[in-house]
Amino acid sequence: MERPLRLVTANPLDQLARTLEALLVVAGAPLPLEELVAAADDDGERVEMALGLLSERYREGRSGIVLEQVAGGWAFRASRDAAVACGRLFERPVQRGLSQASLETLAIVAYLGPVTRPEIARIRGVAADSAVAGLVERGLISEAGRDDGVGGAVKYRTTPMFERVFGLESLSQLPRLDDLAGDVDDLRERLHAVAEQRTA
């Protein structure tokens, strides 16, 4: 005697989690919760619950990819165990170490940006052209308009890539500097210390 076919109905939350998983895979950048809610055409609370399911499924030590909240949104990244192999595959310049000049420049842009090259050079005490160009090439900083002064120097700010590489949801998660006032040497020393701390 033939057994009747049983229809298997998927758990709606699991189905939503799979949809979010697909959205995060095809996205080129971290997706904020609001964008995920709109793209999935679902309720915000349910989307958060489904993200919780995905976070458990794709957590460090359990999967080769990890779901994390970074740069103001949600994104997948390679697990720590797989990061070296992924680096060899893609040879991304942003993965390579930054020089002291680049670290100092990056710290200045992160804390004081948007900031111009002349301002960076004044704080560091040396020309910043090469460091700025290298950071732009790596996608860690980008142009953010021009200064109102004579000559209209280009201003620079950090990018979502910077937040993603340093594991920040936003710049507000940077270590705080107690007081930015003071002389240039004092500021340079504190920004230099922060740059070393972020890449230690």
WONOR-V515904 format. One record per residue. N is the residue number from 1. RES is the residue in one small letter. D_CENTER is the distance of its C-alpha to the mean C-alpha in Angstrom with 1 decimal. Layout:
BEGIN
[[N RES D_CENTER] [N RES D_CENTER]]
END
This chain:
BEGIN
[[1 m 59.9] [2 e 56.5] [3 r 53.8] [4 p 52.1] [5 l 48.5] [6 r 46.0] [7 l 43.1] [8 v 39.9] [9 t 37.7] [10 a 34.0] [11 n 32.5] [12 p 30.9] [13 l 27.8] [14 d 27.4] [15 q 27.8] [16 l 25.1] [17 a 22.8] [18 r 23.6] [19 t 22.9] [20 l 19.4] [21 e 18.9] [22 a 20.0] [23 l 17.9] [24 l 14.6] [25 v 16.1] [26 v 17.0] [27 a 13.9] [28 g 11.9] [29 a 8.7] [30 p 7.9] [31 l 11.3] [32 p 12.3] [33 l 15.4] [34 e 17.7] [35 e 16.9] [36 l 17.6] [37 v 20.7] [38 a 21.9] [39 a 21.4] [40 a 23.0] [41 d 25.6] [42 d 25.9] [43 d 26.0] [44 g 22.9] [45 e 24.4] [46 r 25.1] [47 v 21.6] [48 e 20.2] [49 m 23.0] [50 a 22.2] [51 l 18.5] [52 g 20.1] [53 l 22.3] [54 l 19.5] [55 s 17.6] [56 e 20.9] [57 r 21.6] [58 y 18.3] [59 r 18.0] [60 e 17.7] [61 g 21.2] [62 r 22.4] [63 s 20.6] [64 g 19.2] [65 i 16.0] [66 v 14.2] [67 l 13.0] [68 e 10.5] [69 q 9.3] [70 v 5.6] [71 a 4.3] [72 g 8.1] [73 g 9.0] [74 w 10.1] [75 a 9.4] [76 f 11.3] [77 r 10.7] [78 a 13.6] [79 s 15.4] [80 r 16.0] [81 d 19.5] [82 a 18.6] [83 a 15.8] [84 v 18.5] [85 a 20.3] [86 c 17.4] [87 g 16.7] [88 r 20.5] [89 l 20.4] [90 f 17.9] [91 e 18.2] [92 r 14.8] [93 p 15.2] [94 v 11.7] [95 q 12.8] [96 r 15.9] [97 g 16.5] [98 l 16.3] [99 s 19.6] [100 q 20.7] [101 a 20.9] [102 s 17.4] [103 l 16.1] [104 e 18.5] [105 t 17.5] [106 l 13.8] [107 a 14.8] [108 i 17.2] [109 v 14.9] [110 a 12.4] [111 y 15.5] [112 l 17.9] [113 g 16.3] [114 p 17.4] [115 v 19.6] [116 t 22.0] [117 r 22.8] [118 p 26.2] [119 e 24.6] [120 i 22.3] [121 a 25.4] [122 r 27.5] [123 i 25.2] [124 r 24.9] [125 g 28.5] [126 v 28.0] [127 a 27.0] [128 a 23.3] [129 d 23.8] [130 s 22.9] [131 a 19.8] [132 v 18.5] [133 a 19.4] [134 g 17.7] [135 l 14.3] [136 v 14.8] [137 e 15.9] [138 r 12.9] [139 g 10.7] [140 l 9.1] [141 i 11.5] [142 s 13.7] [143 e 17.0] [144 a 17.5] [145 g 21.3] [146 r 24.2] [147 d 25.9] [148 d 29.1] [149 g 31.2] [150 v 33.5] [151 g 31.9] [152 g 28.8] [153 a 26.2] [154 v 22.8] [155 k 20.1] [156 y 16.5] [157 r 13.3] [158 t 9.7] [159 t 7.6] [160 p 4.7] [161 m 4.5] [162 f 4.9] [163 e 2.7] [164 r 1.6] [165 v 5.0] [166 f 6.1] [167 g 5.7] [168 l 5.8] [169 e 7.0] [170 s 8.0] [171 l 9.6] [172 s 12.6] [173 q 11.5] [174 l 12.1] [175 p 15.5] [176 r 18.2] [177 l 20.7] [178 d 24.0] [179 d 25.5] [180 l 24.3] [181 a 27.9] [182 g 30.1] [183 d 30.9] [184 v 28.6] [185 d 29.2] [186 d 28.2] [187 l 25.0] [188 r 24.2] [189 e 25.0] [190 r 22.8] [191 l 19.7] [192 h 20.6] [193 a 20.8] [194 v 17.4] [195 a 15.9] [196 e 18.0] [197 q 17.1] [198 r 13.2] [199 t 14.1] [200 a 17.2]]
END
